[in-house]
């Protein structure tokens, strides 16, 4: 397998962003592979999912050691996301989607990017909305919270299996609304990263079975991303998260528009 500096550098940059914010893995890497490196969309999605699962394992190790992972919330999300991801992959395999997957996946990636960008821009508003509901009617909010988390996980699972996007960016947006008091900024990142691992791994192995993984590309991305996510995870408590989030949202929106024209 040939070492390619440009792909390793892309892995490093995305790894740092993932470590700092918990978002940006699939949302940045998949369109980057398609638009800049000319990788086939289905291969970009499948390879990125396995890349993301391995990269985020490193980041979660750091967050777990700092006590910033809420494993109860992770379990609720996984109850919905893992079955939904498996069901979506089975549908892709047995339906005609597999015959037109290039165009279909490009459109799915573009839509997921646009939703992700909007979600990141509305994150603070959603946190305020969730906090208001949580305080005004705490008993009812806490009754609905577990079911809503499982259902939200199912939506993430389907979206990630189709596009590799959503486990980080949309996951954090969902969690700030559902757990406005329970999860502070550091726990939000650590919890979302921990949930993204089994989800990305499940979806990635499904794409591997469909033949959508390039192991040479995967190695090059990991060479950069593993040190990158370590750097980002250690810097996460001191980084200007709001500024980074708005910048990522702007980039994702622009990339989504570009993907629609591919």
N, C-alpha and C positions, 0 to 999 in steps of 0.2 A: 504494500500500500504506500503510495507516494505522499510525502508530506508537502502540503501546499500552504505557504505562509498567509495568503490572503484569507483562506477559509478558517485557519486557526485564529487569525486576528479578529474575524467576525465572531467566532465563538467567544473570544476574550471579552469583546465589547458587550455582547449580549449577556454573558455570564455576570459581568459586573452589575449591569442593570437589574438582572434577576435577583442577585444577592442583596442589592440595596432596597428594592421596592417589592420584590415577590412577583412582579409582573414583567411582561415583555418577552418571555421566552418564545412561544409560538407566534405571538403577534408580531414580533420583529424578525425572527429567524426565518419563518416560512416565506414571507414575501421577499426577504433579502435573497434567499436561495433561488427563488423563481426569477426575480427581476434582474438581479446583478450577476448571478452565477449561471443562469440558464438551466437550472435543474428542473426536470419534469415535475409538475405540481403534485402528483400522487407520491413521487419519491421524496419531494421536499417535506410533505406532511408526515409520511411514515418515518423518515430519518429524524426529523425534528422531534417527534414524539419520544423516541428512544433517547435521543440526545438530552431532551429536557428532563426525562426521568432520572438519568444518571447525574446530570448537573445539579439538579435540585436535592439529590441525596446528600451531596456535600454541604449545601447551604443549610439543610434541615439539621445536620449534625451540629452546626454552630448554634443555630437557634434553640435546639433542644437543650444544649449545655447551658444556655442562658435562661432556660425556663420560659421561653416565649412561644411555646406550642400548646394549644388547647386541644388535647387529643379527643375529648368528648365531641367537640364540634367537627373535628376531622372525621370521626366515625359516622356522624349523621350525614355529612356530605357524601361520604363514600357509599353509604347504603343506597343512595339514589344514583350517583354518577357511574359506578362500576357496572351495574346491570344495564343502564341506558347505553353506555359505550359499547358493551358487548352486543346488545340488540341492534345498534346502529351499524356496527361492522358486519353483523350477519345479514342485515338488509342490503348493505352495499355489495356483499358477495353474491347473494342469491337473486338480486334484482338486476334490471338493465343498467343500473348506475355504473356497474363495472365496465360496461361497454362504452360509456361516454364520460368516464371519470375525470379526464383531464379538464374539460370545460366545466363540468359540474363542480369539481373541487376548486377551480379558480373562482367561480361565482360564490361558493360557500366561504372561501377565505375572505373575499371582498366584503361580503355581508357581515361576517364575524368581526372583521376589522372595524367597520363602521359602528356596529353595536358597541364594541369595546371602547372606541374613542368617545362615544356619547356617554357611556357609563362612567368613564374616568372623569369627564368634565362635570358630571352631575353627582360625583361621589360625596362631596360635602353636603349638598342639598339632601341627598338620600340619608346620610348620617343624621342630619337634623330632624328629618321626618321620622326616622326610626326611633330616635331618642324621645321625640314628643309623644309618640304612640306608646312607647315603653313606660314612660313616666305617667301618662294620663290614665292608662288602663293596664297596669302591670300584670294582673292575673290573666286577663284574656290574651295579652301579647305572649306571655310565657307558655300558654296552652298551645297557641298556634305555632310557636317558634320551631319545635322539633319537626313537625310535618312540613312546614314551609322550607326548612333546611334540606330535608330529603328531596322534596320536589325540585328545589333549586339545583341540587346536585344532579338530578336527572337531566335537567336542561343543559347543564355544563357538560355532562357525559356525552350527550348526543352531539353537541357543538364541537367538542374537542375531537371526537372520533372522525367527524367530517372534515375539520379544517386545521386541527392541532392548536386552535386558538380558544381561549376562554378560561382555562384552568387558573391562570394567574390574575389577569386583569379583571375579568368579569367576576371571578371568585371573590376578590377583595371587595368589589362594589357591592356584591350581594351580602357579604358578611358585615359591612359597616351598617347596613340597614337592619339586618336581623339581630345583630349583637352590638348595639351602639354603646352599651355600658360594660359588657363583659370583656370585649377585646379592645385593648389600647393599640397604638400604632405598631409597636414591636410585635405584639401577639398576633395582630392582623396579618403581618407579613409571614411570621413563622407558621401560623396555622394554615394559611393558604398554600404555602410551599409544601407542607407536610401532606395535604390532601392531593396536591398536584402529582405527587410521585406515583401512587398506585393508579391514578387515573391515566396519566401519560404512559405508564408502563403497560397497562391493560390495552389501551388503544394502540400503542406502538407495536406490541406483540401481534395484535390483530392485523395491522398493516404489514408486518413481517410475513405473516402467513399468506397475505395477498401479493407478496413479492415487491413491496413498495419501500424497501430499505436499502440504502447504499452504504456499505460498511466502511469503505474508504473515506467517504464524506463524513460519516459519523466519527471516525477516528480523528480526523482533522479538526472538527468542531470541538471535540472533547479536549484536545490538547490545549486549546485556548480557554474553554469555558470553565474547566475545573479550577485553575488558579483565579480566573475572573470572578467566579461566584464566591470564592473564599474572601477575596479582596472586598467585594460588595457587601457580604454578610457582616464583616467586621466594621465596615464603614456605615452600616444602615442606621445606627443610632445618632449619627452626626450629620447625615446628608439632608439637604433641603428637599424633603419628599414631595411637598406640594408643587414646587417649581418643576421638579423632574416629571411628576405625573402629568402636568399640563403640557410640558414639552413632548412627552411620549404620545399624548392624546392627539396633539396637532400633527405629529408625524404619521400616526396611524390613519388619521382621516385622509391625509394626502395620499398615502400609499393605497388606501382602499379605492380612491378615485382612479388611481393608476391601474389597479388590478381589474377594475370593471372594463377597462379599455384593452386588456390583454386578449 
